[in-house]
């Protein structure tokens, strides 16, 4: 349940984060940002249902999130979006390890989708999406924090 709730919390943060991205991104990238926002909302809602179905109370979104760095323009918004996806991929990597059955498959699919979105934003990939220690990235990930 802990990994499932962490994935839900990450999706809450991603939905918030894409609200920031959408306000700063160049017009020609807005449809991609909107698609990511919609995907994270759908995942968030599905995870909340899953938590309820398992008899627990879904973790709520934070009232506010602190951004890891200023996002004053489109270039910063792109970096921020890539970081959001990296964080989401990392959380889903944990859920893949913890889950069984259909939930594991769903988590693996979400991990793949986040990794693909990160590549699209960043323009390059990492060797092990969702595994910061193997990808050579810092453990502090650029995502909104409560």
Buried (B, 14 or more C-beta within 10 A) or exposed (E): EEBBBBBBBBBBBBBBBBEBBBEBBEEEBBEBBBEBBEBBBEBBBBBBEBBEEEEEEBBEBBEEBEBBEEBEEBEBBBBBBBBBBBBBBBBBBBBBEBBEEEBBEBBBEBBBBBBBBBBBBBEEEBEBBBBBEEBEBEEEBBBBBE
